[in-house]
């Protein structure tokens, strides 16, 4: 082991080649000389090992060693002391160490500055073994907070341990002394392991103001002693120490404000709330005053203003083991009377944003209004200022507002028409949330009063820049309006009232407030549709869902008691006829107003409990001349059959409208019965948005709305309340087509009248005698009175009749042939024996007779 260590220690020593060869080839003399030199060179290292075991191990308390404690390598310590006549800077490098025994060696580099100086150390080269964080065999320890050069290093704060190839960042001592401890157990160390520069710098820039006697970084800065200047963290631009608590108290005079600008800001970032290292700024003279902000991480152009004459800055770092190398901050402070006077903000509803020169915010008090002004209003504003105005409407689960601006006064002089220097920029889309200050919507300058503007959402921001000029400024009135997010022409009073005119637009969409988000509770909205004479109005609902807590059944008419919509036809006279009431998931079917009715109204109402996503629908104004009706008027008949278009085939998948009016004799009613029904949709789950069948048993009441596959007894059979019944079938363009329907109607009288026709035994209806045995259910469901005792008709199959006829003819022919054959046989039996027997005709084959015999 000693030979191996020696060979490692002498890698850089030039020796004769003979000493490097094996003893067998050079003889015993060379072998002896080689080992004699080895012993001579080992003596100093053995002495150093023995003497070093009694020396103090500097820095060993910062790690656990698996080998013997480090020893002081002879003549490797370095000391650099500043003096009046000596150099104020220089270089340092790793020592040359021979360590054949691989003991842990320690070298101390001490830098001592003069009384008004500090030490700055920068590494230019760093190439140590190991990789952080496992720095066990070769590393550098730094000590930057030594207030007494004679104190033991174990009693001073530890500045960090470094190894590998990553350069430690610049260090500046907190006081006059800085120490570098180098530890290694390598056999040979050379100067290229690490190299750096040192400098004794003036410490005056770290004395910001009047220091506190008990702290190295607490100062009070008075306006009458220093009106402006720079201030930095205790060791800037070096890595700041841990466990710091620094305060900077800026005390101004009456009428002054304080501005602090951080040109460089680099702190450890522990999250958006800055729970670890941070800078806090208070709007006053102590931490008891309102907090302006807490800052950490890396920031640029961070500028803070006080609201009055005092400002308090606090810089704290935690005592932790994490290896961070942040440099702190460098800033500039200024006391001034020319900063914007905030009195123009406090007199009105706006509120100054702490930490800014003149930024303000206005928050809605629900449909409130007010006025904002340029700085120093009504006098000339100051030059070279920039103020931001944040005007925010309400935005929560119940309320949503937008902002409307109306300019009363405007005077912002500018030298160019493009408003590059002095201007007022408006942001209507919430661009400030994504810091898109270049994406403004409007920019104004000059003396022309701008037109009114309305934000697209609840946020509106204005930026005022005065440039180098002065002017009277502006006076702007703001109004918070409820934003229902409903397309259409809103009511001027801000209510949920929207109008849609055919002359403006023939088709479009309308929806519940804030769709597709949940609508607010306790809401009442009206949608008015005004067509031209000769037009009809059509609605198609694309989505529908209102809150329904009390029941899960389909939501029509009287079932809707919570949140719902109502649809009305509005006659030219102004009279309204309710089309229907809908709620839950039951979407209204396609709706078309009657001919002659060109206005319609939709009402949406919600209660105070719970909400849902609401509805979305499409409207269309249709010319009555182009809207072909596939129905008709039916009169003068006792019964009939009505089917959907193309029945029994599927109805077509496009927009179509069929209206049937069935009119019977006075004092009679219409019994309407569905014999077949299959219409797309599901009343309980999604309503009838694509196609619908409506039946008006009473023309003055809303109809019965039907779709799906199954009908109940109440909807399969319907009795009119008068002598007229209306049936309607409507499909939308989004219909997919289905089986359709077949219905039977019958003129009936009820049982309380004298029946002169046929009295139905079960239903009690009186129907015409001519309807007996017509194979239709004229008496209604489960009553076959009209089909009893009917003569049964025998329906013969044509193919069976023809087959039987052919078979009978063939049988008759065969029978005749058999009779003829027997007669001839009898004649042969009476012929005399010698009489010649007649032969059959030649043209008749003999097989023919054989086939007859076989019969």
C-alpha positions in Angstrom: 0.0 0.0 0.0 2.8 2.4 0.8 4.5 1.7 -2.6 1.2 2.3 -4.4 0.6 5.6 -2.6 4.1 6.7 -3.3 3.7 6.0 -7.0 0.5 8.1 -7.0 2.3 10.9 -5.1 5.2 11.0 -7.6 3.2 11.0 -10.8 4.3 14.6 -11.6 7.9 14.1 -10.4 10.5 13.5 -13.2 12.7 10.5 -12.3 15.3 8.5 -14.3 13.9 5.7 -16.4 16.1 3.3 -14.6 14.3 3.8 -11.3 11.0 2.9 -13.1 12.1 -0.5 -14.3 12.0 -3.9 -12.5 14.8 -5.0 -10.2 15.5 -8.2 -12.3 16.6 -6.2 -15.3 18.8 -3.5 -13.5 20.5 -5.4 -10.7 20.4 -5.3 -7.0 22.1 -1.8 -6.7 19.3 0.0 -8.6 16.6 -1.9 -6.6 18.2 -0.7 -3.3 18.5 2.9 -4.4 14.9 2.9 -5.5 13.6 1.8 -2.1 16.0 4.2 -0.2 14.5 7.2 -2.1 11.0 5.9 -1.2 11.8 5.9 2.5 13.4 9.4 2.4 10.4 10.9 0.6 7.9 9.3 3.1 9.5 10.8 6.2 7.9 14.3 5.9 4.5 12.8 5.3 4.8 10.5 8.4 5.8 13.5 10.5 2.9 15.5 9.2 0.6 12.7 9.9 1.7 12.4 13.5 1.7 16.1 14.1 -1.6 16.7 12.4 -3.5 14.2 14.5 -3.4 16.7 17.4 -4.5 19.7 15.4 -8.1 21.1 15.3 -10.3 19.7 12.6 -12.0 22.7 11.0 -15.4 22.2 9.5 -15.7 18.5 10.4 -18.9 19.2 12.3 -20.8 19.7 9.0 -20.5 16.1 7.8 -19.9 12.5 8.9 -16.7 10.9 7.9 -16.1 7.2 7.5 -12.4 7.7 7.6 -10.1 9.4 10.2 -10.6 13.1 11.0 -8.9 15.6 8.6 -5.5 16.8 9.3 -3.8 20.1 8.5 -1.6 19.7 5.4 1.8 21.4 6.0 2.0 24.9 4.5 -1.4 24.7 2.6 -3.2 27.4 4.7 -3.5 30.8 3.1 -4.2 34.3 4.5 -5.1 37.4 2.6 -5.2 40.7 4.6 -6.2 44.1 3.3 -4.0 47.0 4.2 -3.7 50.6 3.1 -0.6 50.1 0.9 -1.3 46.6 -0.3 -3.3 45.3 -3.2 -7.1 45.2 -2.9 -7.6 42.2 -5.1 -5.9 39.1 -6.3 -6.3 35.4 -7.1 -6.3 32.2 -5.1 -6.0 28.6 -6.1 -6.0 25.1 -4.6 -2.7 24.1 -2.9 -0.3 21.4 -4.1 -0.7 18.5 -1.8 1.1 15.1 -1.6 -1.0 12.7 0.4 0.3 9.2 -0.2 -1.6 7.8 2.8 -4.9 9.1 1.5 -5.6 10.8 4.8 -8.3 13.5 4.9 -6.5 16.9 4.5 -7.8 20.4 5.3 -6.6 23.7 4.1 -7.9 27.1 5.3 -8.0 30.2 3.1 -8.7 33.3 5.3 -9.6 36.7 3.8 -9.6 39.7 6.2 -10.8 43.1 5.0 -10.2 46.5 6.5 -12.7 48.2 8.9 -14.7 49.8 6.1 -14.4 47.0 3.7 -15.9 43.6 2.9 -14.5 40.5 1.1 -15.8 39.5 -2.3 -14.8 36.0 -3.6 -15.6 34.6 -7.1 -14.6 31.1 -8.3 -13.4 30.9 -11.9 -12.6 27.2 -12.0 -14.1 24.4 -9.9 -13.3 20.7 -10.6 -13.6 18.7 -7.4 -14.4 15.1 -7.1 -17.8 13.7 -5.9 -21.2 15.0 -7.0 -23.5 17.0 -4.8 -25.2 16.4 -2.4 -22.8 13.6 -1.5 -19.7 15.7 -0.9 -17.7 13.4 1.4 -14.2 13.0 0.0 -13.4 16.3 -1.6 -15.3 19.6 -1.0 -15.1 23.3 -0.2 -16.8 24.9 2.8 -17.7 28.6 2.8 -18.0 30.9 5.9 -19.2 34.4 5.1 -20.7 35.5 8.4 -17.6 35.7 10.6 -17.8 38.8 12.8 -14.5 37.9 14.7 -11.5 36.6 12.8 -10.3 34.8 15.9 -13.5 32.9 16.6 -13.6 29.1 16.0 -15.3 28.3 12.7 -17.5 25.8 14.5 -19.2 28.7 16.2 -19.9 30.6 13.1 -22.9 30.2 10.6 -22.1 27.8 7.9 -22.3 29.2 4.4 -22.5 26.0 2.3 -20.6 22.9 1.1 -19.7 22.5 -2.6 -18.1 19.8 -4.8 -18.3 18.6 -8.3 -17.9 20.9 -11.3 -20.6 23.5 -10.7 -19.1 26.9 -9.8 -20.3 28.3 -6.5 -21.8 31.7 -7.0 -20.1 34.9 -5.8 -19.8 35.4 -2.1 -19.6 38.7 -0.2 -18.8 38.6 3.5 -21.3 40.0 6.0 -18.5 41.5 8.0 -14.8 41.8 7.4 -13.8 38.1 7.3 -14.4 35.3 4.8 -13.0 31.8 5.1 -12.8 29.0 2.5 -12.1 25.5 3.9 -10.8 22.9 1.4 -11.0 19.2 2.3 -9.6 16.3 0.4 -8.3 12.7 0.7 -6.7 12.5 -2.7 -3.1 11.4 -3.0 -2.0 14.4 -5.0 -3.8 17.7 -5.4 -2.8 20.4 -7.9 -3.7 24.0 -8.3 -6.2 23.4 -11.1 -8.7 21.9 -8.7 -10.2 25.3 -8.1 -9.2 28.8 -8.8 -10.8 32.2 -8.1 -10.4 35.9 -7.5 -10.9 38.0 -4.3 -11.5 41.7 -3.8 -11.8 44.0 -0.8 -14.8 46.1 -1.6 -16.1 49.3 -0.1 -18.7 48.5 2.6 -20.4 51.9 2.4 -23.1 50.8 0.0 -24.4 48.3 2.6 -25.0 51.1 5.1 -28.4 52.4 3.7 -29.1 54.8 6.5 -29.0 55.1 10.2 -28.2 51.5 11.5 -30.0 49.9 14.4 -27.5 49.0 17.2 -28.7 45.4 17.5 -28.8 44.4 13.8 -26.4 44.3 10.9 -29.1 45.0 8.3 -31.7 47.2 9.9 -31.7 50.9 8.9 -33.8 54.0 9.1 -33.7 56.3 6.1 -34.7 59.9 6.7 -35.8 62.1 3.9 -33.9 65.2 5.1 -30.6 63.3 5.2 -30.9 61.3 2.0 -33.7 62.1 -0.4 -32.8 59.3 -2.8 -30.3 56.5 -3.2 -29.7 52.8 -3.6 -30.2 50.0 -1.2 -29.3 46.4 -1.4 -29.6 43.1 0.5 -26.8 42.6 3.0 -24.4 40.7 0.7 -25.6 41.6 -2.8 -24.6 40.6 -5.4 -23.2 37.6 -3.5 -25.4 34.8 -2.2 -27.4 36.1 0.7 -27.1 34.3 4.1 -29.7 32.2 5.8 -31.7 33.2 8.9 -31.7 37.0 8.1 -34.2 39.5 9.5 -33.6 42.9 7.9 -35.7 46.1 8.1 -35.6 49.2 6.0 -37.7 52.1 7.4 -38.2 55.0 5.0 -39.5 58.2 6.8 -40.6 61.0 4.6 -42.0 64.5 5.2 -45.4 66.0 5.0 -46.8 65.9 1.5 -44.2 63.4 0.3 -44.6 59.9 -1.0 -41.9 57.2 -1.1 -41.1 55.2 -4.2 -39.0 52.0 -4.1 -37.9 50.3 -7.3 -36.2 46.9 -7.3 -33.9 46.8 -10.4 -32.7 43.3 -9.5 -34.7 40.8 -7.4 -33.6 37.2 -6.9 -35.0 35.3 -3.9 -35.6 31.6 -3.3 -39.1 30.8 -4.7 -41.2 28.6 -2.4 -44.6 29.2 -4.0 -47.0 31.9 -4.8 -47.5 32.8 -1.1 -43.8 33.1 -0.5 -43.7 31.0 2.7 -39.8 30.9 2.8 -37.5 33.7 1.9 -39.4 36.9 1.0 -39.6 40.7 1.0 -42.7 42.3 2.5 -43.6 46.0 1.9 -45.9 47.8 4.3 -47.7 51.1 3.6 -46.4 52.9 6.7 -43.6 53.0 9.2 -43.9 49.5 10.7 -45.2 46.0 10.1 -48.4 47.0 11.9 -49.4 49.1 8.9 -51.3 47.7 5.9 -49.4 45.2 3.8 -48.8 46.2 0.2 -47.4 42.9 -1.0 -45.2 39.9 -0.3 -42.5 39.1 -3.0 -40.2 36.3 -3.7 -38.6 34.4 -6.7 -37.3 36.5 -9.6 -39.0 39.8 -10.4 -38.4 42.5 -12.9 -39.2 46.2 -12.7 -40.9 45.8 -9.3 -41.9 49.3 -8.2 -43.8 50.2 -5.0 -45.2 53.5 -3.9 -46.4 54.5 -0.5 -49.8 56.1 -0.1 -48.4 58.7 2.4 -45.0 59.8 3.6 -43.7 56.5 5.1 -42.7 53.0 3.8 -41.5 49.9 5.6 -39.5 47.1 3.9 -38.8 43.8 5.5 -36.4 41.1 4.2 -36.5 37.6 5.8 -34.7 34.4 5.1 -35.3 31.1 6.8 -32.8 29.0 8.7 -32.8 25.8 6.5 -30.5 23.2 5.1 -31.5 23.5 1.5 -28.6 24.6 -0.7 -29.8 27.8 -2.5 -27.6 30.4 -4.1 -29.8 33.5 -4.7 -28.2 36.9 -4.7 -31.0 39.0 -3.0 -32.0 42.4 -4.3 -30.7 45.8 -5.5 -33.1 48.7 -5.4 -33.5 52.5 -5.5 -35.6 54.7 -3.2 -36.9 58.2 -3.6 -38.8 60.7 -1.5 -40.8 63.2 -3.6 -43.6 65.7 -3.5 -44.4 65.4 -7.3 -45.9 62.0 -7.1 -49.6 61.9 -7.8 -51.8 63.3 -5.0 -54.3 60.6 -4.2 -57.0 62.9 -3.0 -58.8 62.8 -6.4 -59.4 59.1 -5.8 -60.6 59.1 -2.2 -63.4 61.6 -2.9 -65.3 59.1 -5.1 -66.3 55.5 -5.2 -62.9 54.3 -6.5 -60.2 52.9 -4.2 -56.5 53.4 -4.6 -54.5 50.2 -5.1 -51.8 50.2 -2.5 -48.3 50.1 -3.8 -49.0 52.0 -7.0 -48.6 55.7 -7.9 -52.2 56.3 -9.0 -53.8 53.0 -10.0 -57.4 52.5 -8.7 -60.1 49.9 -8.7 -63.9 50.3 -8.8 -66.0 47.3 -7.7 -69.7 47.0 -8.4 -72.3 47.2 -5.7 -74.7 45.4 -8.0 -75.9 47.6 -10.9 -74.2 50.6 -9.3 -72.7 53.6 -11.1 -70.2 56.4 -10.6 -67.5 58.6 -12.1 -63.7 58.3 -12.5 -61.3 61.1 -13.2 -57.8 61.7 -14.5 -55.2 62.5 -11.9 -55.4 66.0 -10.2 -58.8 66.6 -11.6 -60.2 69.3 -12.2 -56.7 70.8 -12.6 -54.1 69.9 -15.2 -52.7 66.5 -14.7 -48.9 65.9 -14.2 -46.6 64.9 -17.0 -44.8 61.6 -17.2 -47.3 59.6 -15.2 -49.2 56.4 -15.9 -52.3 55.3 -14.1 -54.4 52.2 -14.4 -58.2 52.0 -13.8 -59.7 48.6 -13.0 -63.5 48.7 -13.2 -64.9 45.3 -12.3 -68.5 44.2 -12.3 -69.9 41.3 -10.3 -69.1 37.8 -11.3 -70.4 34.9 -9.1 -72.9 32.1 -9.2 -75.8 34.5 -8.9 -74.6 37.7 -10.6 -72.8 38.6 -13.8 -72.3 42.2 -15.0 -70.7 44.2 -17.7 -69.4 47.8 -17.7 -70.6 50.7 -19.7 -68.6 53.9 -20.1 -69.9 57.3 -21.1 -67.4 60.2 -21.4 -68.4 63.7 -20.1 -65.1 65.5 -20.6 -62.0 64.6 -22.5 -58.8 66.6 -23.2 -55.5 64.7 -23.7 -53.2 66.8 -25.9 -51.0 64.8 -28.2 -48.5 65.6 -31.0 -49.5 62.8 -33.3 -52.8 61.3 -34.4 -51.8 57.8 -33.4 -51.7 58.6 -29.7 -48.3 57.2 -29.1 -47.2 59.4 -26.2 -50.3 60.7 -24.3 -53.4 58.5 -24.5 -56.2 56.6 -22.8 -56.3 52.9 -23.8 -59.4 50.8 -23.1 -59.4 47.0 -22.6 -62.8 45.5 -22.8 -62.0 41.7 -22.8 -60.1 41.2 -19.6 -56.7 41.3 -21.3 -55.1 42.3 -18.0 -55.6 38.8 -16.7 -53.2 37.4 -19.2 -51.0 40.6 -19.1 -51.7 41.4 -22.8 -51.3 45.1 -22.5 -50.6 45.4 -26.2 -54.0 44.0 -27.2 -56.1 47.1 -26.3 -59.5 47.6 -27.9 -59.6 51.4 -28.2 -57.1 54.2 -27.8 -58.2 57.9 -27.5 -56.4 61.2 -27.4 -57.0 64.8 -28.4 -60.1 66.8 -27.6 -62.9 64.8 -29.3 -65.2 63.1 -26.7 -65.1 59.3 -27.3 -68.4 57.4 -27.9 -69.9 55.2 -25.2 -68.3 51.7 -24.9 -69.4 48.5 -23.2 -67.2 45.7 -22.0 -67.6 42.2 -23.3 -67.5 40.7 -19.8 -67.4 41.9 -16.2 -63.9 43.4 -16.5 -62.8 46.7 -18.0 -59.4 48.4 -17.7 -58.2 51.8 -18.7 -54.5 52.9 -18.9 -53.8 56.6 -18.9 -50.4 57.9 -20.0 -49.8 61.6 -19.8 -46.5 61.7 -21.7 -44.6 64.9 -21.6 -47.6 67.1 -21.9 -50.3 68.4 -19.6 -54.0 68.7 -20.1 -57.3 68.8 -18.4 -57.8 65.1 -18.6 -61.1 63.3 -18.6 -64.3 62.6 -16.7 -65.9 59.3 -17.3 -69.2 57.9 -16.0 -69.4 54.1 -15.5 -72.5 52.0 -15.1 -72.6 48.3 -14.1 -75.2 46.5 -16.1 -76.4 42.9 -15.5 -74.9 40.7 -18.3 -77.4 38.0 -19.2 -75.3 36.9 -22.1 -78.4 36.6 -24.2 -78.2 37.6 -27.9 -80.8 40.1 -28.9 -81.6 43.7 -28.4 -81.6 44.3 -24.6 -84.1 46.5 -22.8 -82.6 50.0 -22.0 -83.6 49.7 -18.3 -81.1 46.8 -17.9 -83.8 44.2 -17.2 -83.8 40.6 -18.7 -86.0 41.7 -21.6 -84.8 41.1 -25.2 -86.4 41.8 -28.5 -85.9 40.1 -31.9 -87.3 41.8 -35.0 -87.7 40.2 -38.4 -86.7 43.4 -40.2 -83.3 43.2 -38.4 -82.7 39.5 -38.7 -84.7 36.6 -40.0 -83.1 33.9 -37.9 -80.9 33.6 -34.9 -80.5 32.1 -31.4 -81.8 32.9 -27.9 -81.0 31.3 -24.6 -81.4 31.4 -20.9 -79.2 33.9 -19.0 -75.5 32.9 -18.9 -76.1 29.8 -21.0 -74.2 27.3 -21.1 -73.4 28.2 -17.5 -76.2 27.9 -14.9 -78.8 30.6 -15.0 -79.2 32.7 -11.8 -82.0 32.1 -9.3 -85.0 34.3 -8.8 -85.0 35.5 -12.4 -87.7 36.7 -14.8 -86.9 37.1 -18.5 -88.9 38.0 -21.5 -88.1 37.3 -25.2 -90.3 39.2 -27.7 -90.3 38.2 -31.3 -91.8 40.6 -33.8 -92.4 39.5 -37.4 -93.8 41.3 -40.3 -97.4 40.8 -41.6 -97.7 37.6 -43.6 -95.0 35.9 -41.6 -95.0 33.1 -39.0 -92.6 32.5 -36.2 -90.9 29.1 -35.6 -88.9 27.9 -32.6 -86.7 24.9 -32.4 -85.1 24.0 -29.0 -81.6 22.6 -29.2 -81.0 22.1 -25.4 -83.4 22.2 -22.5 -82.9 21.6 -18.8 -84.4 23.4 -15.8 -84.2 22.5 -12.2 -86.7 20.0 -11.0 -86.7 18.9 -7.4 -90.3 17.8 -6.7 -90.9 15.3 -9.4 -89.1 13.3 -12.1 -92.0 12.9 -14.5 -92.4 14.8 -17.7 -92.6 18.6 -17.4 -95.7 20.0 -19.1 -98.1 22.7 -18.1 -99.5 22.1 -14.6 -96.5 19.9 -13.7 -94.2 22.9 -13.8 -94.2 24.7 -10.5 -90.5 25.6 -10.0 -88.3 26.8 -12.9 -90.0 26.9 -16.3 -90.6 28.6 -19.6 -93.9 29.6 -21.2 -94.6 30.3 -24.9 -97.3 32.5 -26.1 -98.8 33.4 -29.5 -99.5 37.2 -29.6 -102.4 38.2 -31.9 -102.3 41.5 -33.8 -104.9 42.8 -31.3 -102.4 42.1 -28.5 -104.3 39.2 -27.1 -102.0 36.3 -25.9 -102.7 32.6 -26.3 -100.5 30.3 -24.3 -98.9 27.6 -26.4 -97.5 25.6 -23.5 -95.5 25.5 -20.3 -92.3 23.4 -20.1 -89.8 22.4 -17.4 -87.4 19.7 -16.2 -85.9 17.8 -19.2 -89.0 18.1 -21.4 -87.9 20.2 -24.3 -90.7 21.8 -26.3 -91.3 20.3 -29.7 -90.9 22.5 -32.8 -93.3 25.4 -32.6 -94.8 27.4 -35.5 -97.4 30.1 -34.9 -100.7 30.0 -36.7 -101.2 31.8 -40.0 -102.0 35.4 -39.3 -99.9 35.5 -36.1 -96.5 37.0 -36.6 -95.6 37.8 -33.0 -94.6 35.5 -30.2 -93.4 35.7 -26.6 -91.3 33.4 -24.4 -91.1 33.9 -20.7 -88.5 32.3 -18.5 -89.0 32.2 -14.7 -86.9 30.8 -11.9 -87.4 30.6 -8.1 -85.0 31.1 -5.3 -83.8 27.5 -4.8 -81.2 25.7 -6.9 -80.4 26.3 -10.6 -79.6 24.4 -13.8 -78.1 25.1 -17.2 -81.3 26.4 -18.9 -82.0 26.3 -22.6 -80.8 27.2 -26.1 -83.1 27.7 -29.0 -83.3 28.9 -32.6 -85.9 31.2 -34.0 -86.9 31.8 -37.6 -89.4 34.2 -39.3 -91.1 32.3 -42.2 -93.2 33.7 -45.0 -96.7 32.2 -44.8 -96.8 31.9 -48.6 -93.8 29.6 -48.5 -94.8 27.6 -45.5 -96.9 24.9 -47.1 -99.4 23.1 -44.7 -99.9 19.4 -45.3 -103.1 19.3 -43.2 -106.6 20.5 -43.9 -110.2 21.2 -42.7 -112.5 18.3 -42.2 -116.3 18.8 -42.0 -119.6 17.1 -42.9 -118.5 13.6 -42.0 -119.3 11.3 -39.1 -115.8 9.7 -38.9 -112.4 9.5 -40.6 -108.8 8.5 -40.6 -105.8 10.8 -40.3 -102.2 9.7 -40.9 -98.8 11.3 -40.9 -97.3 12.1 -44.2 -96.1 9.1 -46.2 -97.7 6.7 -43.8 -97.3 3.7 -43.5 -93.8 4.6 -44.5 -91.6 6.9 -42.3 -92.2 10.6 -42.3 -89.4 12.5 -44.0 -86.5 14.0 -42.1 -87.0 17.7 -42.8 -89.1 20.6 -41.7 -92.8 20.2 -42.3 -96.1 21.4 -40.8 -99.5 19.8 -40.8 -102.7 21.3 -39.2 -106.0 19.4 -39.2 -109.2 21.1 -38.0 -112.0 18.5 -37.4 -115.5 20.1 -37.1 -118.6 18.1 -36.4 -122.2 19.0 -36.0 -123.3 21.3 -33.2 -123.9 19.6 -29.8 -121.5 16.9 -30.8 -117.9 16.2 -29.9 -114.9 14.6 -31.6 -113.6 11.3 -30.2 -110.0 11.0 -31.3 -108.1 7.7 -31.0 -104.6 6.8 -32.0 -104.5 3.4 -33.7 -100.7 3.6 -34.3 -98.1 6.0 -32.9 -94.3 6.1 -33.3 -92.7 9.6 -33.1 -89.0 10.3 -32.3 -88.4 11.7 -28.8 -88.9 10.8 -25.2 -91.1 13.0 -23.1 -89.6 12.1 -19.7 -85.9 12.2 -20.8 -85.5 14.9 -23.5 -88.9 16.0 -24.7 -89.9 16.2 -28.3 -87.2 18.5 -29.9 -87.2 17.0 -33.4 -90.9 16.1 -34.0 -94.1 16.4 -32.1 -97.9 15.7 -32.4 -100.1 18.2 -30.6 -103.8 17.8 -30.0 -106.1 20.7 -28.9 -109.2 19.3 -27.3 -110.0 22.9 -26.3 -108.8 25.6 -28.6 -108.7 28.1 -25.7 -106.3 25.9 -23.7 -102.7 24.7 -24.4 -102.5 21.5 -26.4 -101.5 18.0 -25.4 -97.9 17.4 -26.7 -97.0 13.9 -27.7 -94.0 11.9 -28.9 -92.2 8.6 -28.2 -93.4 5.1 -28.6 -95.9 4.6 -25.8 -99.1 6.4 -25.1 -101.3 6.1 -22.0 -105.0 5.7 -22.1 -105.4 9.4 -21.4 -103.3 10.4 -24.4 -104.2 7.6 -26.8 -107.9 8.5 -26.7 -108.9 12.2 -26.5 -112.4 13.7 -26.4 -112.8 17.3 -27.5 -114.6 19.8 -25.3 -116.6 21.2 -28.2 -117.5 20.4 -31.8 -113.9 21.3 -33.0 -110.6 19.5 -32.4 -107.3 20.6 -33.8 -104.4 18.2 -34.6 -100.9 19.4 -35.5 -97.8 17.5 -36.6 -94.5 19.5 -36.8 -91.0 18.3 -37.6 -87.8 20.3 -37.6 -84.9 20.2 -39.9 -83.0 18.1 -37.4 -85.7 15.4 -37.4 -84.4 11.9 -38.2 -87.8 10.3 -39.3 -89.8 7.6 -37.7 -92.9 5.5 -38.1 -95.5 8.3 -37.8 -99.0 7.8 -36.7 -102.5 6.7 -37.7 -105.6 8.1 -35.9 -109.4 7.5 -36.1 -111.8 10.2 -35.2 -115.6 9.9 -34.7 -118.4 12.3 -34.2 -120.1 11.3 -30.9 -122.7 12.5 -28.4 -122.3 11.8 -24.7 -124.7 9.5 -22.8 -126.8 12.3 -21.2 -128.5 12.9 -24.6 -131.2 10.8 -26.3 -129.3 8.5 -28.7 -131.0 8.2 -32.1 -128.1 6.2 -33.5 -125.9 3.5 -32.1 -125.3 3.6 -28.3 -121.9 2.3 -27.3 -122.3 -0.1 -24.4 -119.0 0.6 -22.5 -118.1 4.2 -23.3 -121.7 5.4 -23.4 -121.1 7.4 -26.6 -123.8 7.8 -29.2 -122.5 7.4 -32.7 -124.1 7.3 -36.1 -125.7 4.0 -37.0 -123.9 4.1 -40.3 -120.7 3.4 -38.5 -121.7 -0.1 -37.4 -119.5 -2.8 -38.7 -117.1 -0.4 -40.5 -114.1 -2.2 -38.9 -113.0 1.0 -37.0 -113.0 1.5 -33.2 -115.6 4.3 -33.3 -116.9 3.5 -29.8 -113.4 4.1 -28.3 -110.9 2.0 -26.4 -112.2 -1.4 -25.1 -115.7 -0.9 -26.6 -116.5 -3.0 -29.6 -120.3 -2.4 -29.6 -120.2 -1.1 -33.1 -118.5 -4.2 -34.4 -120.7 -6.9 -32.8 -123.2 -9.1 -34.7 -121.7 -8.3 -38.0 -122.1 -10.8 -40.9 -118.8 -12.5 -41.6 -117.6 -12.3 -45.1 -115.7 -15.3 -46.6 -112.7 -14.2 -48.3 -111.5 -16.9 -50.8 -108.0 -17.0 -52.0 -107.9 -16.5 -55.8 -105.1 -19.1 -56.2 -107.1 -21.6 -54.2 -110.2 -21.0 -56.3 -108.3 -21.5 -59.6 -106.6 -24.6 -58.3 -109.8 -26.2 -57.2 -111.4 -25.3 -60.6 -108.6 -26.9 -62.6 -108.6 -29.9 -60.3 -112.4 -30.4 -60.7 -112.1 -30.1 -64.5 -109.3 -32.7 -64.7 -111.3 -35.1 -62.5 -114.4 -34.7 -64.7 -112.4 -35.5 -67.8 -110.9 -38.6 -66.2 -114.3 -39.8 -65.1 -115.7 -39.5 -68.6 -112.8 -41.4 -70.0 -113.4 -44.2 -67.6 -117.0 -44.5 -68.5 -116.3 -44.7 -72.2 -113.7 -47.4 -71.6 -116.2 -49.6 -69.7 -118.8 -49.3 -72.5 -116.4 -50.4 -75.1 -115.3 -53.4 -73.1 -119.0 -54.5 -72.8 -119.3 -54.4 -76.6 -116.3 -56.7 -77.0 -117.8 -59.1 -74.6 -120.9 -59.6 -76.9 -119.1 -60.0 -80.3 -119.3 -63.5 -81.8 -116.1 -65.6 -81.4 -115.2 -65.6 -85.1 -116.1 -62.0 -85.8 -113.2 -59.8 -86.6 -112.3 -57.5 -83.6 -112.2 -53.8 -84.5 -108.8 -52.1 -84.2 -108.4 -48.8 -82.5 -107.8 -45.7 -84.6 -104.2 -45.3 -85.6 -103.9 -41.8 -84.5 -104.6 -42.8 -80.9 -101.6 -44.4 -79.3 -102.0 -47.7 -77.5 -100.4 -46.2 -74.4 -103.4 -43.9 -74.0 -105.7 -46.9 -73.4 -103.1 -48.4 -71.1 -103.1 -45.2 -69.0 -106.9 -45.2 -68.8 -106.8 -48.8 -67.7 -104.3 -48.0 -65.1 -106.8 -45.5 -63.7 
